[in-house]
Amino acid sequence: MRGPRSYTGQDVVEISGHGGTVSVSETLRLAIAAGARQAERGEMTLRAFLAGKLDLAQAEAVADAVQARTPTGLSLAVRQLGGELSRRVSTIRQDVMAVYAHLEATIDFAEDDVPVPSRESLLAPLRRAQTQLAVLLATAHAGKLHRIGVRIALVGRPNAGKSSLLNALLQSDRAIVTPFAGTTRDVIEESIDLLGVPAVLADTAGISKTEDLVEQLGVERSRSALSTAGVVVLLVDASAPLTENDRDVASLARAAPGVAVIALNKCDLPRIVGEEEASSLVPGAAVVRISALTGAGLEMLRTVIYQRSGAALGNAPEAATVTSQRHRDALERARQALDEAIQAIETDLVADAVSTDLRATLSALGEITGENVTDELLTTIFSRFCIGK
């Protein structure tokens, strides 16, 4: 494949051969013996970036596409690879650059009587850029969850139905279920696709006071799972009265950093605990009636967990979505510098001060698409690629 119409912009030779480990290894050995070398991580995409075939945000999307764990995650990566995010950032840069260039002209050519722009003519494009930055940043939390996933801890007193719920959500008999309390003695983790978000379900041991050493270790691991979960699903047996044990677990759920959802389980049996009584355990938590045995209410539970986790994209699937923490940090710095520039204009500070803030804004935005990039940053970014990409 002749450059520049190739992925890297350079001449590329592709060797097709028989499948199988031995034949591929032998082909690779012969190629290296003839003077070739194995590519570094991300080297092909790095070459494409250096040749101007991709900007940096698009290059990062290649790794995101390879590592995507759900169809929605792949779709977001493909949109970024297609330049959606880059175009939005470019639009913001253009507005900021227009003001910056005008201010620099008034500073550098003051003796030539370059007309001083009015305050409103400076503020209008900057406020437009400020609004666009806010729109992009509003997608960052949901975008991050679609990229790295969310942890969901299933907690409750023994025999509330946590393992049954895990199996029902997985549609597989992953956890052992018996009529006896205390069957689960460790944290069992499994991955699922939660309406497009990669999620890890953690089925925890029933939290209760016990003299059994093994059960005590299981309870401690359950407490640890609570501390790292983005969503805590508190299971309550709706067919039996609330116990002190339920209230103890609820207090742990209230103290956990993640948002809480109450699942009123066993709704296929005569109901004793209602929504109002359950909601008193964790005020503000959503309450969903389910049956892990029959599957009733599980779709609603998935939807509520998805919404409460903050993963809902809203209109974002049709627009640019920020999925990278690096991009989010750069956008935050750009917004802060832009806010300071706008404040400086509103308070009639000298052009030099405004220009400095705008330069910082442009620099932060340039880090996203690669206009401003260091070798160290490139090494960090491409080190997470797999070999051959």
Buried (B, 14 or more C-beta within 10 A) or exposed (E): EEEEEBBBBBEBEEEEEEEEEEEEEEBBEEBEEEEEEEBEBBBBBBBBBBBEBBBBBBBBBBBBBBBBBBEBBBBBBBBBBEBBBBEBBBEBBEBBBBBBEBBBBBBEEEEEEBEEBEEEEBBEBBBBBBEBBEBBBBBBBBBBBBBBBBBBBBBBBBBBBBBBBBBBBBEEEBBEBEEEBBBBBEBBBBEBBBBBBBBBBBBBBBBBEBEEEEBBEBBEBBBBBBEEBBBBBBBBBBBBEBEEBBEEBBEBBBEBEBBBBBBBBBBBEEEEBEBEBBBEBBEEBBBBBBBBBEEBBBEBBBBBBBBBBBBBBEEBBEBBBBBBEBBBBBBBBBBBBBBBBBEBBEEEBEBEBBBBBBBBBBBBBBBBBBBBBEEEBBEEBBEEBEEEB
